[in-house]
Amino acid sequence: MAAVRPMLNPMSLTDSALDSEAIAQARRLLSPAPARERLWPVVGAAAFAAVAALALAGAMITAPPVVSQSMAVGDGSEGELPGPEF
């Protein structure tokens, strides 16, 4: 008897009927989206720091100066307070 040849040749493991690029694209589309960093907490903290800095700067500008002696200038006559002598 003659050797029987099968009609279909078996495929090797490396051969595939699927397009490898299409499979890679499908895997990319089905993979979960990468986690994005939330930006609003950072923006809120920066805005709070900016407002606090401006408020403190405004308070420093509008606050009266601290002095240890009177700033009135005079020689003591006519009811004036004596001032520093130069």
PDB file with SEQRES, HELIX, SHEET and CRYST1 records, atoms N, CA, C and O in Angstrom:
SEQRES   1 A   86  MET ALA ALA VAL ARG PRO MET LEU ASN PRO MET SER LEU          
SEQRES   2 A   86  THR ASP SER ALA LEU ASP SER GLU ALA ILE ALA GLN ALA          
SEQRES   3 A   86  ARG ARG LEU LEU SER PRO ALA PRO ALA ARG GLU ARG LEU          
SEQRES   4 A   86  TRP PRO VAL VAL GLY ALA ALA ALA PHE ALA ALA VAL ALA          
SEQRES   5 A   86  ALA LEU ALA LEU ALA GLY ALA MET ILE THR ALA PRO PRO          
SEQRES   6 A   86  VAL VAL SER GLN SER MET ALA VAL GLY ASP GLY SER GLU          
SEQRES   7 A   86  GLY GLU LEU PRO GLY PRO GLU PHE                              
HELIX    1 AA1 SER A   20  LEU A   30  1                                  11    
HELIX    2 AA2 TRP A   40  THR A   62  1                                  23    
HELIX    3 AA3 SER A   77  GLY A   79  5                                   3    
CRYST1    1.000    1.000    1.000  90.00  90.00  90.00 P 1           1          
ATOM      1  N   MET A   1       0.831  -1.168   0.000  1.00  0.00           N  
ATOM      2  CA  MET A   1       0.000   0.000   0.000  1.00  0.00           C  
ATOM      3  C   MET A   1       0.872   1.227   0.000  1.00  0.00           C  
ATOM      4  O   MET A   1       1.984   1.244   0.529  1.00  0.00           O  
ATOM      5  N   ALA A   2       0.348   2.207  -0.587  1.00  0.00           N  
ATOM      6  CA  ALA A   2       1.073   3.472  -0.663  1.00  0.00           C  
ATOM      7  C   ALA A   2       0.832   4.257   0.617  1.00  0.00           C  
ATOM      8  O   ALA A   2      -0.184   4.086   1.290  1.00  0.00           O  
ATOM      9  N   ALA A   3       1.789   5.123   0.938  1.00  0.00           N  
ATOM     10  CA  ALA A   3       1.664   5.947   2.149  1.00  0.00           C  
ATOM     11  C   ALA A   3       0.536   6.941   1.960  1.00  0.00           C  
ATOM     12  O   ALA A   3       0.405   7.585   0.919  1.00  0.00           O  
ATOM     13  N   VAL A   4      -0.269   7.044   2.995  1.00  0.00           N  
ATOM     14  CA  VAL A   4      -1.406   7.953   2.931  1.00  0.00           C  
ATOM     15  C   VAL A   4      -0.941   9.331   3.380  1.00  0.00           C  
ATOM     16  O   VAL A   4      -0.428   9.500   4.486  1.00  0.00           O  
ATOM     17  N   ARG A   5      -1.126  10.296   2.517  1.00  0.00           N  
ATOM     18  CA  ARG A   5      -0.751  11.673   2.875  1.00  0.00           C  
ATOM     19  C   ARG A   5      -1.994  12.383   3.358  1.00  0.00           C  
ATOM     20  O   ARG A   5      -3.031  12.364   2.695  1.00  0.00           O  
ATOM     21  N   PRO A   6      -1.888  13.019   4.529  1.00  0.00           N  
ATOM     22  CA  PRO A   6      -3.070  13.764   4.990  1.00  0.00           C  
ATOM     23  C   PRO A   6      -3.313  14.972   4.095  1.00  0.00           C  
ATOM     24  O   PRO A   6      -2.386  15.529   3.507  1.00  0.00           O  
ATOM     25  N   MET A   7      -4.574  15.361   4.008  1.00  0.00           N  
ATOM     26  CA  MET A   7      -4.926  16.492   3.157  1.00  0.00           C  
ATOM     27  C   MET A   7      -4.419  17.812   3.740  1.00  0.00           C  
ATOM     28  O   MET A   7      -3.995  18.704   3.005  1.00  0.00           O  
ATOM     29  N   LEU A   8      -4.467  17.920   5.020  1.00  0.00           N  
ATOM     30  CA  LEU A   8      -4.041  19.157   5.662  1.00  0.00           C  
ATOM     31  C   LEU A   8      -2.736  18.922   6.401  1.00  0.00           C  
ATOM     32  O   LEU A   8      -2.589  17.940   7.128  1.00  0.00           O  
ATOM     33  N   ASN A   9      -1.815  19.811   6.213  1.00  0.00           N  
ATOM     34  CA  ASN A   9      -0.556  19.715   6.944  1.00  0.00           C  
ATOM     35  C   ASN A   9      -0.763  20.325   8.330  1.00  0.00           C  
ATOM     36  O   ASN A   9      -1.360  21.396   8.444  1.00  0.00           O  
ATOM     37  N   PRO A  10      -0.287  19.671   9.371  1.00  0.00           N  
ATOM     38  CA  PRO A  10      -0.439  20.254  10.712  1.00  0.00           C  
ATOM     39  C   PRO A  10       0.428  21.517  10.837  1.00  0.00           C  
ATOM     40  O   PRO A  10       1.532  21.589  10.298  1.00  0.00           O  
ATOM     41  N   MET A  11      -0.100  22.496  11.555  1.00  0.00           N  
ATOM     42  CA  MET A  11       0.619  23.758  11.741  1.00  0.00           C  
ATOM     43  C   MET A  11       1.622  23.601  12.873  1.00  0.00           C  
ATOM     44  O   MET A  11       1.377  22.919  13.869  1.00  0.00           O  
ATOM     45  N   SER A  12       2.733  24.242  12.687  1.00  0.00           N  
ATOM     46  CA  SER A  12       3.701  24.245  13.781  1.00  0.00           C  
ATOM     47  C   SER A  12       3.238  25.257  14.831  1.00  0.00           C  
ATOM     48  O   SER A  12       2.333  26.054  14.583  1.00  0.00           O  
ATOM     49  N   LEU A  13       3.864  25.215  15.998  1.00  0.00           N  
ATOM     50  CA  LEU A  13       3.460  26.117  17.082  1.00  0.00           C  
ATOM     51  C   LEU A  13       3.799  27.565  16.786  1.00  0.00           C  
ATOM     52  O   LEU A  13       3.148  28.459  17.327  1.00  0.00           O  
ATOM     53  N   THR A  14       4.782  27.830  15.956  1.00  0.00           N  
ATOM     54  CA  THR A  14       5.159  29.218  15.663  1.00  0.00           C  
ATOM     55  C   THR A  14       4.285  29.833  14.588  1.00  0.00           C  
ATOM     56  O   THR A  14       4.209  31.058  14.486  1.00  0.00           O  
ATOM     57  N   ASP A  15       3.634  29.027  13.797  1.00  0.00           N  
ATOM     58  CA  ASP A  15       2.740  29.565  12.765  1.00  0.00           C  
ATOM     59  C   ASP A  15       1.410  29.930  13.397  1.00  0.00           C  
ATOM     60  O   ASP A  15       0.943  29.264  14.322  1.00  0.00           O  
ATOM     61  N   SER A  16       0.804  30.994  12.889  1.00  0.00           N  
ATOM     62  CA  SER A  16      -0.493  31.411  13.410  1.00  0.00           C  
ATOM     63  C   SER A  16      -1.287  32.051  12.296  1.00  0.00           C  
ATOM     64  O   SER A  16      -0.734  32.713  11.418  1.00  0.00           O  
ATOM     65  N   ALA A  17      -2.578  31.850  12.341  1.00  0.00           N  
ATOM     66  CA  ALA A  17      -3.450  32.478  11.359  1.00  0.00           C  
ATOM     67  C   ALA A  17      -3.812  33.891  11.770  1.00  0.00           C  
ATOM     68  O   ALA A  17      -4.397  34.636  10.983  1.00  0.00           O  
ATOM     69  N   LEU A  18      -3.467  34.274  13.010  1.00  0.00           N  
ATOM     70  CA  LEU A  18      -3.790  35.611  13.507  1.00  0.00           C  
ATOM     71  C   LEU A  18      -2.631  36.557  13.261  1.00  0.00           C  
ATOM     72  O   LEU A  18      -1.465  36.162  13.292  1.00  0.00           O  
ATOM     73  N   ASP A  19      -2.972  37.807  13.017  1.00  0.00           N  
ATOM     74  CA  ASP A  19      -1.960  38.841  12.806  1.00  0.00           C  
ATOM     75  C   ASP A  19      -1.405  39.269  14.164  1.00  0.00           C  
ATOM     76  O   ASP A  19      -2.165  39.676  15.043  1.00  0.00           O  
ATOM     77  N   SER A  20      -0.103  39.182  14.337  1.00  0.00           N  
ATOM     78  CA  SER A  20       0.490  39.502  15.638  1.00  0.00           C  
ATOM     79  C   SER A  20       0.329  40.986  15.985  1.00  0.00           C  
ATOM     80  O   SER A  20       0.187  41.329  17.158  1.00  0.00           O  
ATOM     81  N   GLU A  21       0.349  41.862  14.991  1.00  0.00           N  
ATOM     82  CA  GLU A  21       0.142  43.297  15.260  1.00  0.00           C  
ATOM     83  C   GLU A  21      -1.287  43.566  15.718  1.00  0.00           C  
ATOM     84  O   GLU A  21      -1.513  44.389  16.605  1.00  0.00           O  
ATOM     85  N   ALA A  22      -2.245  42.876  15.119  1.00  0.00           N  
ATOM     86  CA  ALA A  22      -3.642  43.046  15.523  1.00  0.00           C  
ATOM     87  C   ALA A  22      -3.860  42.528  16.940  1.00  0.00           C  
ATOM     88  O   ALA A  22      -4.600  43.126  17.722  1.00  0.00           O  
ATOM     89  N   ILE A  23      -3.221  41.428  17.261  1.00  0.00           N  
ATOM     90  CA  ILE A  23      -3.333  40.884  18.620  1.00  0.00           C  
ATOM     91  C   ILE A  23      -2.716  41.850  19.628  1.00  0.00           C  
ATOM     92  O   ILE A  23      -3.274  42.063  20.705  1.00  0.00           O  
ATOM     93  N   ALA A  24      -1.575  42.429  19.289  1.00  0.00           N  
ATOM     94  CA  ALA A  24      -0.928  43.389  20.194  1.00  0.00           C  
ATOM     95  C   ALA A  24      -1.800  44.620  20.401  1.00  0.00           C  
ATOM     96  O   ALA A  24      -1.898  45.130  21.517  1.00  0.00           O  
ATOM     97  N   GLN A  25      -2.436  45.101  19.332  1.00  0.00           N  
ATOM     98  CA  GLN A  25      -3.326  46.258  19.463  1.00  0.00           C  
ATOM     99  C   GLN A  25      -4.543  45.904  20.322  1.00  0.00           C  
ATOM    100  O   GLN A  25      -4.971  46.714  21.144  1.00  0.00           O  
ATOM    101  N   ALA A  26      -5.090  44.734  20.146  1.00  0.00           N  
ATOM    102  CA  ALA A  26      -6.242  44.308  20.951  1.00  0.00           C  
ATOM    103  C   ALA A  26      -5.855  44.209  22.422  1.00  0.00           C  
ATOM    104  O   ALA A  26      -6.635  44.593  23.293  1.00  0.00           O  
ATOM    105  N   ARG A  27      -4.665  43.700  22.705  1.00  0.00           N  
ATOM    106  CA  ARG A  27      -4.217  43.629  24.096  1.00  0.00           C  
ATOM    107  C   ARG A  27      -4.030  45.017  24.694  1.00  0.00           C  
ATOM    108  O   ARG A  27      -4.362  45.254  25.856  1.00  0.00           O  
ATOM    109  N   ARG A  28      -3.491  45.937  23.886  1.00  0.00           N  
ATOM    110  CA  ARG A  28      -3.332  47.317  24.381  1.00  0.00           C  
ATOM    111  C   ARG A  28      -4.690  47.957  24.669  1.00  0.00           C  
ATOM    112  O   ARG A  28      -4.849  48.661  25.666  1.00  0.00           O  
ATOM    113  N   LEU A  29      -5.656  47.714  23.805  1.00  0.00           N  
ATOM    114  CA  LEU A  29      -6.982  48.309  23.997  1.00  0.00           C  
ATOM    115  C   LEU A  29      -7.714  47.690  25.186  1.00  0.00           C  
ATOM    116  O   LEU A  29      -8.490  48.373  25.854  1.00  0.00           O  
ATOM    117  N   LEU A  30      -7.479  46.423  25.456  1.00  0.00           N  
ATOM    118  CA  LEU A  30      -8.164  45.745  26.546  1.00  0.00           C  
ATOM    119  C   LEU A  30      -7.454  45.895  27.887  1.00  0.00           C  
ATOM    120  O   LEU A  30      -8.037  45.607  28.932  1.00  0.00           O  
ATOM    121  N   SER A  31      -6.208  46.340  27.865  1.00  0.00           N  
ATOM    122  CA  SER A  31      -5.490  46.501  29.131  1.00  0.00           C  
ATOM    123  C   SER A  31      -6.074  47.685  29.899  1.00  0.00           C  
ATOM    124  O   SER A  31      -6.565  48.635  29.289  1.00  0.00           O  
ATOM    125  N   PRO A  32      -6.026  47.637  31.219  1.00  0.00           N  
ATOM    126  CA  PRO A  32      -6.578  48.756  32.006  1.00  0.00           C  
ATOM    127  C   PRO A  32      -5.767  50.024  31.775  1.00  0.00           C  
ATOM    128  O   PRO A  32      -4.561  49.979  31.534  1.00  0.00           O  
ATOM    129  N   ALA A  33      -6.454  51.142  31.853  1.00  0.00           N  
ATOM    130  CA  ALA A  33      -5.804  52.439  31.651  1.00  0.00           C  
ATOM    131  C   ALA A  33      -4.814  52.687  32.790  1.00  0.00           C  
ATOM    132  O   ALA A  33      -5.078  52.314  33.933  1.00  0.00           O  
ATOM    133  N   PRO A  34      -3.694  53.304  32.485  1.00  0.00           N  
ATOM    134  CA  PRO A  34      -2.733  53.595  33.565  1.00  0.00           C  
ATOM    135  C   PRO A  34      -3.323  54.607  34.548  1.00  0.00           C  
ATOM    136  O   PRO A  34      -4.080  55.498  34.164  1.00  0.00           O  
ATOM    137  N   ALA A  35      -2.966  54.453  35.801  1.00  0.00           N  
ATOM    138  CA  ALA A  35      -3.491  55.351  36.834  1.00  0.00           C  
ATOM    139  C   ALA A  35      -2.918  56.746  36.633  1.00  0.00           C  
ATOM    140  O   ALA A  35      -1.708  56.923  36.496  1.00  0.00           O  
ATOM    141  N   ARG A  36      -3.801  57.724  36.619  1.00  0.00           N  
ATOM    142  CA  ARG A  36      -3.374  59.114  36.459  1.00  0.00           C  
ATOM    143  C   ARG A  36      -3.251  59.750  37.823  1.00  0.00           C  
ATOM    144  O   ARG A  36      -4.021  59.447  38.735  1.00  0.00           O  
ATOM    145  N   GLU A  37      -2.278  60.635  37.958  1.00  0.00           N  
ATOM    146  CA  GLU A  37      -2.112  61.345  39.209  1.00  0.00           C  
ATOM    147  C   GLU A  37      -3.154  62.451  39.308  1.00  0.00           C  
ATOM    148  O   GLU A  37      -3.437  63.143  38.330  1.00  0.00           O  
ATOM    149  N   ARG A  38      -3.716  62.607  40.492  1.00  0.00           N  
ATOM    150  CA  ARG A  38      -4.700  63.659  40.696  1.00  0.00           C  
ATOM    151  C   ARG A  38      -3.962  64.976  40.898  1.00  0.00           C  
ATOM    152  O   ARG A  38      -3.015  65.053  41.680  1.00  0.00           O  
ATOM    153  N   LEU A  39      -4.396  66.001  40.195  1.00  0.00           N  
ATOM    154  CA  LEU A  39      -3.698  67.280  40.225  1.00  0.00           C  
ATOM    155  C   LEU A  39      -4.366  68.273  41.158  1.00  0.00           C  
ATOM    156  O   LEU A  39      -3.706  69.197  41.633  1.00  0.00           O  
ATOM    157  N   TRP A  40      -5.651  68.117  41.436  1.00  0.00           N  
ATOM    158  CA  TRP A  40      -6.370  69.107  42.235  1.00  0.00           C  
ATOM    159  C   TRP A  40      -5.852  69.265  43.658  1.00  0.00           C  
ATOM    160  O   TRP A  40      -5.821  70.398  44.139  1.00  0.00           O  
ATOM    161  N   PRO A  41      -5.444  68.218  44.367  1.00  0.00           N  
ATOM    162  CA  PRO A  41      -4.882  68.445  45.709  1.00  0.00           C  
ATOM    163  C   PRO A  41      -3.615  69.290  45.679  1.00  0.00           C  
ATOM    164  O   PRO A  41      -3.387  70.105  46.574  1.00  0.00           O  
ATOM    165  N   VAL A  42      -2.796  69.101  44.659  1.00  0.00           N  
ATOM    166  CA  VAL A  42      -1.562  69.880  44.547  1.00  0.00           C  
ATOM    167  C   VAL A  42      -1.882  71.342  44.252  1.00  0.00           C  
ATOM    168  O   VAL A  42      -1.279  72.243  44.836  1.00  0.00           O  
ATOM    169  N   VAL A  43      -2.827  71.575  43.350  1.00  0.00           N  
ATOM    170  CA  VAL A  43      -3.215  72.948  43.011  1.00  0.00           C  
ATOM    171  C   VAL A  43      -3.849  73.632  44.220  1.00  0.00           C  
ATOM    172  O   VAL A  43      -3.593  74.811  44.469  1.00  0.00           O  
ATOM    173  N   GLY A  44      -4.669  72.907  44.967  1.00  0.00           N  
ATOM    174  CA  GLY A  44      -5.294  73.472  46.165  1.00  0.00           C  
ATOM    175  C   GLY A  44      -4.275  73.843  47.222  1.00  0.00           C  
ATOM    176  O   GLY A  44      -4.383  74.901  47.841  1.00  0.00           O  
ATOM    177  N   ALA A  45      -3.280  72.985  47.440  1.00  0.00           N  
ATOM    178  CA  ALA A  45      -2.241  73.280  48.428  1.00  0.00           C  
ATOM    179  C   ALA A  45      -1.412  74.490  48.004  1.00  0.00           C  
ATOM    180  O   ALA A  45      -1.057  75.322  48.839  1.00  0.00           O  
ATOM    181  N   ALA A  46      -1.104  74.590  46.722  1.00  0.00           N  
ATOM    182  CA  ALA A  46      -0.333  75.733  46.232  1.00  0.00           C  
ATOM    183  C   ALA A  46      -1.138  77.024  46.351  1.00  0.00           C  
ATOM    184  O   ALA A  46      -0.588  78.065  46.710  1.00  0.00           O  
ATOM    185  N   ALA A  47      -2.434  76.965  46.053  1.00  0.00           N  
ATOM    186  CA  ALA A  47      -3.277  78.153  46.180  1.00  0.00           C  
ATOM    187  C   ALA A  47      -3.388  78.583  47.642  1.00  0.00           C  
ATOM    188  O   ALA A  47      -3.341  79.776  47.943  1.00  0.00           O  
ATOM    189  N   PHE A  48      -3.535  77.621  48.548  1.00  0.00           N  
ATOM    190  CA  PHE A  48      -3.607  77.950  49.968  1.00  0.00           C  
ATOM    191  C   PHE A  48      -2.312  78.595  50.440  1.00  0.00           C  
ATOM    192  O   PHE A  48      -2.348  79.575  51.185  1.00  0.00           O  
ATOM    193  N   ALA A  49      -1.178  78.067  50.023  1.00  0.00           N  
ATOM    194  CA  ALA A  49       0.114  78.639  50.415  1.00  0.00           C  
ATOM    195  C   ALA A  49       0.268  80.054  49.867  1.00  0.00           C  
ATOM    196  O   ALA A  49       0.794  80.928  50.556  1.00  0.00           O  
ATOM    197  N   ALA A  50      -0.185  80.291  48.635  1.00  0.00           N  
ATOM    198  CA  ALA A  50      -0.078  81.623  48.044  1.00  0.00           C  
ATOM    199  C   ALA A  50      -0.960  82.621  48.787  1.00  0.00           C  
ATOM    200  O   ALA A  50      -0.530  83.740  49.065  1.00  0.00           O  
ATOM    201  N   VAL A  51      -2.184  82.228  49.109  1.00  0.00           N  
ATOM    202  CA  VAL A  51      -3.090  83.130  49.824  1.00  0.00           C  
ATOM    203  C   VAL A  51      -2.553  83.412  51.225  1.00  0.00           C  
ATOM    204  O   VAL A  51      -2.611  84.549  51.691  1.00  0.00           O  
ATOM    205  N   ALA A  52      -2.036  82.393  51.895  1.00  0.00           N  
ATOM    206  CA  ALA A  52      -1.486  82.598  53.234  1.00  0.00           C  
ATOM    207  C   ALA A  52      -0.277  83.523  53.191  1.00  0.00           C  
ATOM    208  O   ALA A  52      -0.119  84.378  54.063  1.00  0.00           O  
ATOM    209  N   ALA A  53       0.574  83.362  52.190  1.00  0.00           N  
ATOM    210  CA  ALA A  53       1.749  84.227  52.073  1.00  0.00           C  
ATOM    211  C   ALA A  53       1.340  85.671  51.808  1.00  0.00           C  
ATOM    212  O   ALA A  53       1.913  86.594  52.387  1.00  0.00           O  
ATOM    213  N   LEU A  54       0.360  85.871  50.944  1.00  0.00           N  
ATOM    214  CA  LEU A  54      -0.106  87.235  50.665  1.00  0.00           C  
ATOM    215  C   LEU A  54      -0.761  87.859  51.894  1.00  0.00           C  
ATOM    216  O   LEU A  54      -0.577  89.047  52.161  1.00  0.00           O  
ATOM    217  N   ALA A  55      -1.524  87.063  52.641  1.00  0.00           N  
ATOM    218  CA  ALA A  55      -2.171  87.587  53.848  1.00  0.00           C  
ATOM    219  C   ALA A  55      -1.132  87.982  54.893  1.00  0.00           C  
ATOM    220  O   ALA A  55      -1.252  89.036  55.517  1.00  0.00           O  
ATOM    221  N   LEU A  56      -0.128  87.159  55.084  1.00  0.00           N  
ATOM    222  CA  LEU A  56       0.916  87.497  56.055  1.00  0.00           C  
ATOM    223  C   LEU A  56       1.740  88.697  55.594  1.00  0.00           C  
ATOM    224  O   LEU A  56       2.122  89.529  56.416  1.00  0.00           O  
ATOM    225  N   ALA A  57       2.018  88.802  54.304  1.00  0.00           N  
ATOM    226  CA  ALA A  57       2.744  89.964  53.790  1.00  0.00           C  
ATOM    227  C   ALA A  57       1.921  91.235  53.972  1.00  0.00           C  
ATOM    228  O   ALA A  57       2.458  92.279  54.344  1.00  0.00           O  
ATOM    229  N   GLY A  58       0.634  91.148  53.714  1.00  0.00           N  
ATOM    230  CA  GLY A  58      -0.233  92.310  53.932  1.00  0.00           C  
ATOM    231  C   GLY A  58      -0.294  92.713  55.389  1.00  0.00           C  
ATOM    232  O   GLY A  58      -0.316  93.902  55.709  1.00  0.00           O  
ATOM    233  N   ALA A  59      -0.322  91.729  56.276  1.00  0.00           N  
ATOM    234  CA  ALA A  59      -0.346  92.037  57.706  1.00  0.00           C  
ATOM    235  C   ALA A  59       0.961  92.687  58.142  1.00  0.00           C  
ATOM    236  O   ALA A  59       0.949  93.590  58.979  1.00  0.00           O  
ATOM    237  N   MET A  60       2.068  92.250  57.598  1.00  0.00           N  
ATOM    238  CA  MET A  60       3.359  92.851  57.949  1.00  0.00           C  
ATOM    239  C   MET A  60       3.458  94.287  57.437  1.00  0.00           C  
ATOM    240  O   MET A  60       4.052  95.138  58.098  1.00  0.00           O  
ATOM    241  N   ILE A  61       2.891  94.558  56.285  1.00  0.00           N  
ATOM    242  CA  ILE A  61       2.961  95.908  55.721  1.00  0.00           C  
ATOM    243  C   ILE A  61       2.043  96.858  56.475  1.00  0.00           C  
ATOM    244  O   ILE A  61       2.417  97.997  56.754  1.00  0.00           O  
ATOM    245  N   THR A  62       0.851  96.397  56.803  1.00  0.00           N  
ATOM    246  CA  THR A  62      -0.130  97.294  57.433  1.00  0.00           C  
ATOM    247  C   THR A  62       0.019  97.385  58.947  1.00  0.00           C  
ATOM    248  O   THR A  62      -0.578  98.272  59.557  1.00  0.00           O  
ATOM    249  N   ALA A  63       0.786  96.512  59.570  1.00  0.00           N  
ATOM    250  CA  ALA A  63       0.950  96.557  61.023  1.00  0.00           C  
ATOM    251  C   ALA A  63       1.811  97.763  61.401  1.00  0.00           C  
ATOM    252  O   ALA A  63       2.757  98.099  60.690  1.00  0.00           O  
ATOM    253  N   PRO A  64       1.484  98.413  62.521  1.00  0.00           N  
ATOM    254  CA  PRO A  64       2.317  99.550  62.937  1.00  0.00           C  
ATOM    255  C   PRO A  64       3.678  99.051  63.418  1.00  0.00           C  
ATOM    256  O   PRO A  64       3.795  97.932  63.919  1.00  0.00           O  
ATOM    257  N   PRO A  65       4.697  99.881  63.263  1.00  0.00           N  
ATOM    258  CA  PRO A  65       6.018  99.447  63.707  1.00  0.00           C  
ATOM    259  C   PRO A  65       6.095  99.366  65.228  1.00  0.00           C  
ATOM    260  O   PRO A  65       5.406 100.107  65.929  1.00  0.00           O  
ATOM    261  N   VAL A  66       6.906  98.494  65.718  1.00  0.00           N  
ATOM    262  CA  VAL A  66       7.092  98.333  67.150  1.00  0.00           C  
ATOM    263  C   VAL A  66       8.280  99.208  67.557  1.00  0.00           C  
ATOM    264  O   VAL A  66       9.396  99.022  67.071  1.00  0.00           O  
ATOM    265  N   VAL A  67       8.022 100.177  68.465  1.00  0.00           N  
ATOM    266  CA  VAL A  67       9.094 101.061  68.923  1.00  0.00           C  
ATOM    267  C   VAL A  67       9.148 101.007  70.442  1.00  0.00           C  
ATOM    268  O   VAL A  67       8.144 100.725  71.096  1.00  0.00           O  
ATOM    269  N   SER A  68      10.315 101.276  70.998  1.00  0.00           N  
ATOM    270  CA  SER A  68      10.454 101.232  72.447  1.00  0.00           C  
ATOM    271  C   SER A  68      10.360 102.607  73.089  1.00  0.00           C  
ATOM    272  O   SER A  68      10.200 102.702  74.306  1.00  0.00           O  
ATOM    273  N   GLN A  69      10.456 103.683  72.296  1.00  0.00           N  
ATOM    274  CA  GLN A  69      10.308 105.024  72.861  1.00  0.00           C  
ATOM    275  C   GLN A  69       9.446 105.859  71.940  1.00  0.00           C  
ATOM    276  O   GLN A  69       9.223 105.509  70.781  1.00  0.00           O  
ATOM    277  N   SER A  70       8.981 106.932  72.456  1.00  0.00           N  
ATOM    278  CA  SER A  70       8.079 107.788  71.702  1.00  0.00           C  
ATOM    279  C   SER A  70       8.793 108.391  70.504  1.00  0.00           C  
ATOM    280  O   SER A  70       9.989 108.679  70.560  1.00  0.00           O  
ATOM    281  N   MET A  71       8.062 108.573  69.441  1.00  0.00           N  
ATOM    282  CA  MET A  71       8.631 109.153  68.234  1.00  0.00           C  
ATOM    283  C   MET A  71       8.424 110.667  68.176  1.00  0.00           C  
ATOM    284  O   MET A  71       8.853 111.313  67.220  1.00  0.00           O  
ATOM    285  N   ALA A  72       7.763 111.241  69.201  1.00  0.00           N  
ATOM    286  CA  ALA A  72       7.503 112.679  69.189  1.00  0.00           C  
ATOM    287  C   ALA A  72       8.823 113.433  69.349  1.00  0.00           C  
ATOM    288  O   ALA A  72       9.678 113.063  70.154  1.00  0.00           O  
ATOM    289  N   VAL A  73       8.964 114.493  68.569  1.00  0.00           N  
ATOM    290  CA  VAL A  73      10.184 115.292  68.608  1.00  0.00           C  
ATOM    291  C   VAL A  73       9.859 116.658  69.194  1.00  0.00           C  
ATOM    292  O   VAL A  73       8.891 117.296  68.781  1.00  0.00           O  
ATOM    293  N   GLY A  74      10.647 117.102  70.135  1.00  0.00           N  
ATOM    294  CA  GLY A  74      10.451 118.420  70.733  1.00  0.00           C  
ATOM    295  C   GLY A  74      11.493 118.651  71.812  1.00  0.00           C  
ATOM    296  O   GLY A  74      12.213 117.731  72.201  1.00  0.00           O  
ATOM    297  N   ASP A  75      11.570 119.899  72.300  1.00  0.00           N  
ATOM    298  CA  ASP A  75      12.576 120.205  73.312  1.00  0.00           C  
ATOM    299  C   ASP A  75      11.990 120.216  74.716  1.00  0.00           C  
ATOM    300  O   ASP A  75      12.697 120.544  75.669  1.00  0.00           O  
ATOM    301  N   GLY A  76      10.749 119.874  74.867  1.00  0.00           N  
ATOM    302  CA  GLY A  76      10.147 119.815  76.183  1.00  0.00           C  
ATOM    303  C   GLY A  76       9.414 121.081  76.563  1.00  0.00           C  
ATOM    304  O   GLY A  76       8.670 121.077  77.544  1.00  0.00           O  
ATOM    305  N   SER A  77       9.595 122.173  75.821  1.00  0.00           N  
ATOM    306  CA  SER A  77       8.889 123.414  76.131  1.00  0.00           C  
ATOM    307  C   SER A  77       7.534 123.417  75.448  1.00  0.00           C  
ATOM    308  O   SER A  77       7.305 122.696  74.476  1.00  0.00           O  
ATOM    309  N   GLU A  78       6.667 124.220  75.962  1.00  0.00           N  
ATOM    310  CA  GLU A  78       5.320 124.405  75.433  1.00  0.00           C  
ATOM    311  C   GLU A  78       4.523 123.108  75.407  1.00  0.00           C  
ATOM    312  O   GLU A  78       3.712 122.894  74.507  1.00  0.00           O  
ATOM    313  N   GLY A  79       4.747 122.254  76.374  1.00  0.00           N  
ATOM    314  CA  GLY A  79       3.938 121.048  76.511  1.00  0.00           C  
ATOM    315  C   GLY A  79       4.306 119.939  75.553  1.00  0.00           C  
ATOM    316  O   GLY A  79       3.611 118.926  75.476  1.00  0.00           O  
ATOM    317  N   GLU A  80       5.386 120.118  74.826  1.00  0.00           N  
ATOM    318  CA  GLU A  80       5.807 119.045  73.915  1.00  0.00           C  
ATOM    319  C   GLU A  80       6.601 118.002  74.668  1.00  0.00           C  
ATOM    320  O   GLU A  80       7.223 118.292  75.690  1.00  0.00           O  
ATOM    321  N   LEU A  81       6.574 116.820  74.167  1.00  0.00           N  
ATOM    322  CA  LEU A  81       7.365 115.758  74.767  1.00  0.00           C  
ATOM    323  C   LEU A  81       8.803 115.895  74.334  1.00  0.00           C  
ATOM    324  O   LEU A  81       9.066 116.275  73.193  1.00  0.00           O  
ATOM    325  N   PRO A  82       9.743 115.596  75.211  1.00  0.00           N  
ATOM    326  CA  PRO A  82      11.134 115.672  74.785  1.00  0.00           C  
ATOM    327  C   PRO A  82      11.459 114.559  73.800  1.00  0.00           C  
ATOM    328  O   PRO A  82      11.006 113.424  73.952  1.00  0.00           O  
ATOM    329  N   GLY A  83      12.241 114.897  72.801  1.00  0.00           N  
ATOM    330  CA  GLY A  83      12.618 113.929  71.784  1.00  0.00           C  
ATOM    331  C   GLY A  83      14.058 113.546  71.913  1.00  0.00           C  
ATOM    332  O   GLY A  83      14.739 114.014  72.826  1.00  0.00           O  
ATOM    333  N   PRO A  84      14.535 112.734  71.057  1.00  0.00           N  
ATOM    334  CA  PRO A  84      15.942 112.343  71.101  1.00  0.00           C  
ATOM    335  C   PRO A  84      16.831 113.520  70.759  1.00  0.00           C  
ATOM    336  O   PRO A  84      16.493 114.335  69.900  1.00  0.00           O  
ATOM    337  N   GLU A  85      17.944 113.608  71.416  1.00  0.00           N  
ATOM    338  CA  GLU A  85      18.870 114.720  71.174  1.00  0.00           C  
ATOM    339  C   GLU A  85      19.953 114.268  70.217  1.00  0.00           C  
ATOM    340  O   GLU A  85      20.541 113.197  70.364  1.00  0.00           O  
ATOM    341  N   PHE A  86      20.195 115.104  69.248  1.00  0.00           N  
ATOM    342  CA  PHE A  86      21.199 114.792  68.238  1.00  0.00           C  
ATOM    343  C   PHE A  86      22.381 115.706  68.377  1.00  0.00           C  
ATOM    344  O   PHE A  86      23.338 115.597  67.610  1.00  0.00           O  
TER     345      PHE A  86                                                      
END                                                                             
